[in-house]
Amino acid sequence: MLSARALLYTEMLTADAVVHGDRARLLGFSGIEHPLALQLGGSDPVKMRAAAEIGAAFGYDEINLNIGCPSDRVQAGRFGACLMREPDLVARLWAAAQEGAPNTPVTIKCRIGVDDQEPRAALFELVDACAAEGCRTFIVHARKAWLEGLSPKENRDVPPLDYPLVRALKQARPALTIILNGGLLDLDQARRESEGLDGAMLGRAAYQNPAVLLDVDPRFFGAPAPHASREAAVEGYFEYVAARLADNLPLHAMTRHMLGLFNGLPGGRRWRRVLSTEGVRKGAGLEVLRAALGEVTHASALSA
């Protein structure tokens, strides 16, 4: 509804879950979500190959291996950021995934190191090992991950950012596609800090302020946004919501990501309050989303 060009990533799914779980629930998506990447975690090349093959069959545009998540649960499963210490295994995982999905690009998302690793050495060793197998695209979260002593939330803020190191990687390996991630607050900063790189990934900035995506297509792709305003985007979303409600998906599963859509605008707080209180009730339907939007349009009219 906000951008037809930005590449959307799923939450990270374990290869085990994809192979053994409810695939329709875990992997199903709407065609309007393209372009869409499936993000996988795991440490077993055999399972990773199978998961990538399944993901490609579902029609994902990219398979991404997450070598950056620092949570305890992920470490216990020996995947995520702890694999920064095992570049040869990551290279085998990438090769297995690409073998399972030969017609779908397989990419890697990583940190610049973990714990006491020297960032430049750790990052270059990982990238070079995977590039030797054929990987050409790396999304680099420009922070270390501290696997002991910091929570996953703290790992998103506390370790210092090192954007120059990511730019140095691109300069040293110009044939690779290098995308910057980590701490990017808006599109201006994303463009500025990714100068000389091949792109930027927004995480919390897009989640906390989804409207930032309305400017992506015109600013970065020279194409009009799918909708002219936030209000129009919500109205465009009604059809999708109605269809998913008919499939017994609860409303809050589709609206909890929209709470920040009208941040800083008249009616933004009332929009958030309606969705967070009424949208979570059992049986909540499209009328709740319409009511929340009505709060915004009413407030806008009063402030005009």
Stockholm file with secondary structure:
# STOCKHOLM 1.0

chainA/1-304         MLSARALLYTEMLTADAVVHGDRARLLGFSGIEHPLALQLGGSDPVKMRAAAEIGAAFGYDEINLNIGCPSDRVQAGRFGACLMREPDLVARLWAAAQEGAPNTPVTIKCRIGVDDQEPRAALFELVDACAAEGCRTFIVHARKAWLEGLSPKENRDVPPLDYPLVRALKQARPALTIILNGGLLDLDQARRESEGLDGAMLGRAAYQNPAVLLDVDPRFFGAPAPHASREAAVEGYFEYVAARLADNLPLHAMTRHMLGLFNGLPGGRRWRRVLSTEGVRKGAGLEVLRAALGEVTHASALSA
#=GR chainA/1-304 SS CCCSSSCEEEEEEEHHHHHHSCHHHHHCCCGGGCSEEEEEECSCHHHHHHHHHHHHHHTCSEEEEEECCCCHHHHHTTCGGGGGGCHHHHHHHHHHHHHHSTTSCEEEEECSCBTTCCHHHHHHHHHHHHHHHTCCEEEEESSCBCTTTSCTTGGGTSSCCCHHHHHHHHHHSTTSEEEEESSCCSHHHHHHHTTTSSCEECSHHHHHCGGGGGGHHHHHSSSCCSSSSHHHHHHHHHHHHHHHHHTTCCTHHHHTTCTTTTTTSTTHHHHHHHHHHTTTSTTCCHHHHHHHHHHHHHHHHHHC
#=GC SS_cons         CCCSSSCEEEEEEEHHHHHHSCHHHHHCCCGGGCSEEEEEECSCHHHHHHHHHHHHHHTCSEEEEEECCCCHHHHHTTCGGGGGGCHHHHHHHHHHHHHHSTTSCEEEEECSCBTTCCHHHHHHHHHHHHHHHTCCEEEEESSCBCTTTSCTTGGGTSSCCCHHHHHHHHHHSTTSEEEEESSCCSHHHHHHHTTTSSCEECSHHHHHCGGGGGGHHHHHSSSCCSSSSHHHHHHHHHHHHHHHHHTTCCTHHHHTTCTTTTTTSTTHHHHHHHHHHTTTSTTCCHHHHHHHHHHHHHHHHHHC
//
